[in-house]
Amino acid sequence: MIVSKTAGIKYTKDVAGYKHYVRIDLDMYGENQLLEDFPDLLDIEARKGGETISLNEFNEYIDKRIESNV
């Protein structure tokens, strides 16, 4: 295990030297909003370059869903 230059954050490497995990001391940094948002940021990054629709198309889709559920 390699200790980073930032206290409370450690990187775990495999035998080949590749970083696989980050350990963050939550007592030191707390469970702040950045850590809570991290999975959302990963999802956003994974969707980059994906299919998009315009706001008008989205609004039409929502209107149709609402009409069909009333």
N, C-alpha and C positions, 0 to 999 in steps of 0.2 A: 504494500500500500504506500502511495506517495502522498505526502502532505503538501497541499497547495500553499501559496504565499499568503492567502487570506485565512485568518484564523476561523476555525469552525467549519471549514469546507475541505473535504478530502476526496481525492479521486482514487478509484480502485482500478488497477491495470491487470491484464492477463499476463501469462508468461511471455507472450510476444511483445509486450509493452504497450498494447492498445488500451486506451481508457474505455471502460465499460459502464461504470457507475459513478455517481456523485453523491456523497453523503454530506448533508447539511445539518449542523447542530441547531435544532429548533429552539433549544433553551437560549442559545445565543442570538439567533435571528428572529425567533418567533414564527408563527404561522401567518405571515403577512400576505397581503393581496397578491403580490407577485408569484408566490409559490402556489396559491390557489388558482391563479390564471394560467399557470404553466401548461397543463393539459390542453386548455383551449388554444393556446398559442401553437402547440404542436399540431392540433387539428387544422388550424388556419393554414399553417405552412404546408401540410399535406394536401390541401385543396387548391393550392396555387396552380394556376394554369388550367383549372377545371372549367367545366361548362358554366356559363353565367347567363342570366336573363335580365332584361331591363326592368326598371321599377314599374312601368306600365304593365308588362307581362305578369309580374308578381301580383300586382293589385287585381288584375283580371282573374288570376288563379284563385286568390283569396276570396273574391266576390262570388265566384262559382261555387267554392266549397261552402261558404256561408249559406248561399241560396239552397244548396242541396241538403243542408242539415237543418233547415228551418221547417 
